[in-house]
Amino acid sequence: MKLFQRFFAELAALIIFIIYLSTLAVTVIHLDAGELATVQATLGIAHPTGYPLYSIIGFIFSKIFFFLDTIYALNLLAAV
């Protein structure tokens, strides 16, 4: 029974992830997205509280996916 439940939980997560990827923003959207994307791409400091872990992970994520547009890679991080 546990294996059956786990399978459907993973299947549901995969379906939701695919839907999220298909609707992923390819550019900057409103509010803090532009500021946080800039902070992540340049490894700068955001407004307080600053989100240090998110900024560092975003910087690394944007370097790993160098072949993608930077803002798309950072939006992909939000999906992950």
Backbone as numpy.savetxt, mean C-alpha at the origin, in Angstrom:
# Nx Ny Nz CAx CAy CAz Cx Cy Cz
-12.54 -29.94 9.35 -13.36 -28.74 9.35 -12.51 -27.49 9.35
-11.39 -27.51 10.12 -10.51 -26.34 10.16 -9.91 -26.05 8.80
-9.49 -27.09 8.09 -8.90 -26.91 6.77 -9.91 -26.31 5.81
-11.14 -26.75 5.89 -12.23 -26.25 5.06 -12.46 -24.76 5.33
-12.49 -24.35 6.58 -12.70 -22.95 6.95 -11.52 -22.09 6.52
-10.33 -22.61 6.70 -9.14 -21.85 6.31 -9.10 -21.64 4.80
-9.46 -22.66 4.04 -9.48 -22.55 2.59 -10.41 -21.44 2.14
-11.62 -21.41 2.68 -12.58 -20.38 2.27 -12.19 -19.00 2.79
-11.54 -18.93 3.92 -11.05 -17.63 4.41 -9.96 -17.09 3.49
-9.04 -17.95 3.07 -7.99 -17.53 2.15 -8.56 -17.19 0.78
-9.55 -17.94 0.34 -10.20 -17.65 -0.94 -10.90 -16.30 -0.89
-11.59 -16.01 0.19 -12.26 -14.72 0.35 -11.25 -13.58 0.37
-10.13 -13.78 1.07 -9.09 -12.75 1.12 -8.49 -12.52 -0.26
-8.28 -13.56 -1.02 -7.73 -13.43 -2.37 -8.70 -12.69 -3.28
-9.96 -13.00 -3.21 -10.96 -12.32 -4.04 -11.03 -10.84 -3.69
-11.02 -10.52 -2.40 -11.05 -9.12 -1.98 -9.79 -8.40 -2.44
-8.63 -9.04 -2.34 -7.38 -8.43 -2.78 -7.39 -8.16 -4.28
-7.92 -9.08 -5.06 -8.00 -8.89 -6.51 -8.94 -7.73 -6.84
-10.06 -7.63 -6.16 -10.97 -6.51 -6.38 -10.30 -5.19 -6.00
-9.59 -5.19 -4.88 -8.88 -3.98 -4.45 -7.82 -3.58 -5.46
-7.08 -4.54 -6.00 -6.06 -4.23 -7.00 -6.66 -3.68 -8.28
-7.81 -4.19 -8.67 -8.44 -3.72 -9.90 -8.97 -2.30 -9.77
-9.18 -1.81 -8.55 -9.67 -0.45 -8.34 -8.60 0.45 -7.72
-7.36 0.03 -7.77 -6.26 0.78 -7.15 -6.05 2.10 -7.87
-5.86 3.18 -7.11 -5.62 4.49 -7.69 -4.24 4.52 -8.34
-4.16 5.06 -9.54 -2.88 5.13 -10.25 -2.21 6.48 -10.07
-2.84 7.37 -9.35 -2.29 8.70 -9.11 -2.61 9.13 -7.69
-2.22 10.32 -7.34 -2.46 10.84 -5.99 -3.94 11.18 -5.85
-4.51 10.79 -4.71 -5.89 11.14 -4.43 -5.93 12.18 -3.32
-7.07 12.55 -2.85 -7.25 13.69 -1.94 -6.66 13.49 -0.54
-6.64 14.53 0.21 -6.23 14.62 1.61 -4.75 14.33 1.81
-4.41 13.44 2.70 -3.03 13.21 3.10 -2.24 12.32 2.14
-2.87 11.80 1.12 -2.18 10.85 0.25 -0.96 11.47 -0.43
-1.07 12.69 -0.89 0.06 13.34 -1.54 1.21 13.58 -0.59
0.90 14.05 0.61 1.95 14.30 1.60 2.62 13.00 2.01
1.84 11.98 2.31 2.43 10.72 2.75 3.22 10.05 1.64
2.77 10.17 0.40 3.53 9.60 -0.72 4.86 10.31 -0.88
4.86 11.63 -0.72 6.11 12.38 -0.81 7.06 12.00 0.31
6.52 11.86 1.51 7.35 11.47 2.66 7.95 10.09 2.44
7.16 9.17 1.93 7.66 7.82 1.71 8.70 7.78 0.60
8.49 8.53 -0.47 9.42 8.51 -1.60 10.74 9.17 -1.26
10.72 10.18 -0.39 11.95 10.91 -0.06 12.49 10.57 1.31
11.80 9.73 2.04 12.16 9.36 3.41 12.23 10.61 4.30
11.19 11.43 4.13 11.10 12.66 4.91 10.30 12.46 6.19
9.80 13.56 6.72 9.03 13.52 7.96 7.64 14.09 7.69
6.62 13.33 8.03 5.24 13.78 7.84 4.81 14.62 9.03
3.62 15.18 8.93 3.07 15.95 10.04 2.90 15.05 11.26
2.81 15.62 12.46 2.66 14.78 13.65 1.43 13.90 13.51
1.49 12.75 13.80 2.41 11.88 14.49 3.55 11.36 13.64
3.52 11.59 12.39 4.64 11.27 11.52 4.60 9.91 10.86
3.96 8.92 11.45 3.85 7.57 10.88 5.22 7.02 10.48
6.19 6.92 11.38 7.55 6.54 11.00 7.66 5.14 10.39
6.99 4.16 10.95 7.09 2.81 10.41 6.49 2.74 9.01
5.34 3.38 8.81 4.69 3.41 7.50 5.58 4.11 6.48
6.25 5.17 6.89 7.15 5.90 5.99 8.34 5.05 5.58
8.95 4.35 6.52 10.11 3.52 6.22 9.71 2.33 5.34
8.60 1.69 5.67 8.14 0.57 4.85 7.78 1.04 3.45
7.15 2.20 3.34 6.82 2.76 2.03 8.06 3.07 1.20
9.09 3.61 1.84 10.34 3.90 1.15 10.95 2.61 0.60
11.01 1.59 1.43 11.57 0.30 1.00 10.71 -0.32 -0.10
9.40 -0.23 0.06 8.47 -0.79 -0.92 8.63 -0.10 -2.27
8.82 1.23 -2.25 8.98 1.96 -3.52 10.30 1.62 -4.19
11.31 1.23 -3.43 12.59 0.83 -4.02 12.54 -0.60 -4.54
11.78 -1.46 -3.90 11.65 -2.84 -4.37 10.92 -2.88 -5.71
9.86 -2.10 -5.82 9.07 -2.06 -7.05 9.47 -0.84 -7.88
10.76 -0.74 -8.19 11.29 0.40 -8.93 10.74 0.48 -10.35
10.28 -0.62 -10.89 9.79 -0.67 -12.26 8.36 -0.13 -12.38
7.70 0.11 -11.24 6.37 0.71 -11.24 6.48 2.20 -10.98
5.45 2.94 -11.35 5.38 4.34 -10.98 5.36 4.42 -9.46
6.05 5.41 -8.89 6.20 5.48 -7.43 4.86 5.54 -6.72
3.95 6.37 -7.18 2.66 6.51 -6.49 1.85 5.22 -6.61
1.97 4.53 -7.73 1.26 3.26 -7.87 1.84 2.21 -6.91
3.15 2.19 -6.76 3.79 1.25 -5.83 3.36 1.54 -4.39
3.24 2.81 -4.04 2.83 3.16 -2.69 1.35 2.87 -2.46
0.53 3.01 -3.47 -0.86 2.60 -3.36 -0.98 1.08 -3.26
-0.06 0.39 -3.94 -0.01 -1.07 -3.83 0.35 -1.48 -2.40
1.22 -0.72 -1.74 1.52 -0.98 -0.35 0.26 -0.88 0.51
-0.56 0.09 0.24 -1.81 0.23 0.98 -2.72 -0.98 0.76
-2.66 -1.56 -0.43 -3.46 -2.75 -0.70 -2.95 -3.95 0.04
-1.63 -4.05 0.14 -1.02 -5.18 0.84 -1.27 -5.05 2.32
